Amino acid sequence: MVHQDENFKMIQTARLIQQKRFQDVDTEWLQDLVLSMAKREKREVLSRGKQLILHLLKWKYQPALRSTSWESSILQQRMELDEIFVESSSLLNVFVQELEKIYRLAKTLASVETHLPLQTFPLHCEWSVEELLNQEFWPK
């Protein structure tokens, strides 16, 4: 969460940049801010991807327990990820590069939440990025 002082500093920095007063910009603070924002956005992509895959695994491996809650979560994560990727295509690359890591985390959570042995789930993600993000795709 951005504090009031930080918000003021962001507005002040934006004004300095607009005025092309680059020599007055606190570049160390700006660098820290940009790195922090990049890390936060990456964490959001990883978190949403993990939730998406978790619910897709539950959807596939516990069909008798399928619920509108799982369906809603899957759709919500897909919509949010789509919005993020439209705004920043580089974050799609993060998703692609981190997919196996995201999958391992989701698979572990799925095992805990479903009480199914970890070995129930494939070693590697069985779905392509296109399938994961496709709102029409539902594993059988």
N, C-alpha and C positions, 0 to 999 in steps of 0.2 A: 504494500500500500504506500502511496506517495504522501508524504507529510506536506503540510502547508509551506514550510520553508523550501522544500525540494521543488514543489510546484512553482513557487515564485522564481526559484533559480532557473527552472526550465523555461518559463515565459521570458525571463530576462535574457537568457542565452539565445532563445529564438529571435528575440528583437535585435540583439547584437549581430546575429548572423544575417538577418534581413537587411540590416543597415550596413552590412559588409565591414563591420568593426571587429574583424577576426582577432586582432591583437588584444582585444579586451575579453575574449572568451576564455574561460577557465578550462583549458583543454584537458587537464588531468581529470577534472570532475566530469566533463563531457564524455571522455573515454570510459570512465567507470560506469556512467549512466548507460551508454550504448551497450557495453558488455553485459551489464545487469539485465537490460531489456532483452538482449539476445538469449541469455540463459533462461529467462522467465518464459519467453515464447517457446523455446525448445522443450522446457519442462511441461508446458501446456500441451504441446503436440504429443509428447511421450505419454502423458497422463490420459489424454483423450483416446489415443491409439490403444492403450492398455485396456481402458474400459470397453472400447468397441470390441476388441478381440475376446476379452473375458466373456462378454455377453453372447458373442457369436459361438464361442465354445460351449457355453451353457445351453444355448439354443440347439446346437447340433447334438450334444452328448446327453442331454436330458429333455428329449422332446415331450415327454409326458408332463413336464413341469413348465412348459413354455407359458409366458404370461405377457400381458400388454405392457407390463413394466419393463421386461427385457426388450420387447419390440421398440418401445419408446426410447429406451436408453441407446439402442443400436442406431435408431434414426437420428436421435439428437447428436450423438458423437459424429455421425457421418456429416450431418449438416454443419456442425461447428468446424470440423476439420476442413470441409469444402470451403467455408468462408475464410478460414485461416490461409488455405493454400491459394485462394484467389487473391488475397491481399499480399501474400508473400510466397512466390513460387519456390524460393530457396528453402522454405520450411517443408515443402513436399520432399525435397532431396533429403532432409533430415529424417523424415518419416521412412523413406525408402532405405536409407543407410542404417537406421536403427531398428528396422522391422524385426529382426531375429531377437534382439534384446527385449523389445516390447513384447514379443510373443512369449519369450521365456517367463517374463514377469506375469503376464496374463494367464499363462498355463499354470503357474504355481498358485495363483489366486483361485483359478477355476477348480483346481484340485482341492483346495481348502474349502471353498464354498459348496462344492458339490459332494464332497466326501468320496470322490472317485480317485483311485490311485493315479499318481502323476503319469505313469506309463500308459494310461488310457488315452492320453492325448499324443498326437504325433510329435516326433522330436523337433521338427521344423514346421513353421507356419505352412499350412496346406492351401492357403488362399493367396492369390496375387494381390498386389496393391490395388489394381483396378477392381477386383471383386470386393475387397474390403470397403472401398469407398463408393461402390455402386449401390444406390438405394433400392434397386430391384433385386439385388442378390441376397438370397437367404439359404444358408446351408441346409442340406437335407439330412 
